[in-house]
Amino acid sequence: MTPAARTQAAIELLDSIVAAAEQGGAAADTLIARYFATRRYAGSKDRRAVRELVYAAIRALGERPASGRAALLALARHDAALAATFDGSPHGPAPIGDETAATPGVLPHWLAERFAASGLGDDEQAALVERAPLDVRVNRLRGEAPAIDGAAAIPGLPDALRLPAGIDLAPHAGLIEAQDAGSQAVTLAAGAAPGMTVLDLCAGAGGKSLALAAAMANRGRIIASDVDRARLARLAPRANRAGATIIETRLLDGGREAEALADIVADIVFVDAPCSGSGTWRRNPEARWRLTPERLERYAAMQRHVLALGAPAVRPGGALVFVTCSLLDAEGADQIERFLADHPGWQAEPLALPFGRAREQGVRLTPAHDGTDGFFVARLRAPC
């Protein structure tokens, strides 16, 4: 592909990504994979160059652009080499005329206001669109960490490694699990120990269930539950590779979850709640174009729902651990304040984690301060 053809491909991909963000369609990575699956003539260097151009535009624009061309024009204003590829060649974009480019920024205006109100200023917001590192958790159930060139230990987390970008993890399946250092840190808030009974509510594909099983030395019981059949189905083969035999899955029927959980009396209920994912925008930066005030309120309502579901399953004196990969108070500190107001006798406990800073009744990790994905976590003790 010529440089102009690469630019045109990036414009086409950005058009589809913008439309998907507006309409709730597929993620950018999926759209890029589909695009090149039908264009076998594009070599690996072409695919890499186009992908990097697409993500450079996504990271540079806080507001969703009007089009892919407007997005790349914003980059071309400060990149003469890129501007030169708008040359009108057969496979390239039309020359730049009197047209409007997208406006650079970090977040949509309404979100910038919400982040500022949550105590996150310009530096914290800018870190949301930086590139994320590749972290893994060593699965001690399978022994020691495999030898991987360039792997570096992460202070404070004995089982965490940071790897060079682009490392193929497939040869080490079962020995290591891709898991951000922040995700590993907030899992420690559970205080899971051998012999306990743990309910992992909203378990998804089970990344935190696997970490909990390792913390419990594969002794005890973990019930991993979710309403998403497809995601939950991915846990069993992962658990088998990891040697985590104490995990059982329980598919919940939406609207009837309480009935399915009625028999559980757990030492710990771990609620990894659905959320906006704002703490993970380094990994999927186009997601900030998808979020709306209405969608944010729906997430907050779902979190209130799952907290109310989880509380009755906690034994007297047991713990309810609430985690979101969001940095917004509406999906973190505010949820805990409301829960405690609605549940007399429950108390928030102080947390000592290797990362993060206190935020109201919990701890918040941020990319700027901690170099991890963003999380909020709180540990609540049930009355005896």
Buried (B, 14 or more C-beta within 10 A) or exposed (E): BBBBBBBBBBBBBBBBBBEBBEEEBEBBBEBBEEBBEEEEEBEEEBBEBBBEBBBBBBBBBBBBBEBBBBBBBBBBBEBEEBBEBBBEBEEBBEEBEEEEBBEBBBBBEEBBEBBBEBBBEEEBBEBBBBEBBBBBBBBBBBEEBBEBEEBEEBEEBEBBBBBEEEBEBEEBEBBBBEBBBBBBBBBBBBBBBEEBBBBBBBBBBBBBBBBBBBBBBBEBBBBBBBBBEEBBEBBBEBBEBBBBEBBBBBEBEEEEBEEBBEEBEBBBBBBBBBBBBBBBBBEBBBBBBBBEEEEBEEBBEBBBEBBBBBBEBBBEEBBBBBBBBBBBBBBBBBBBBBBBEEBEEBEBBEBEBBBBEEBBBBBBBBBBBBBBBBBBBBBBBBEE
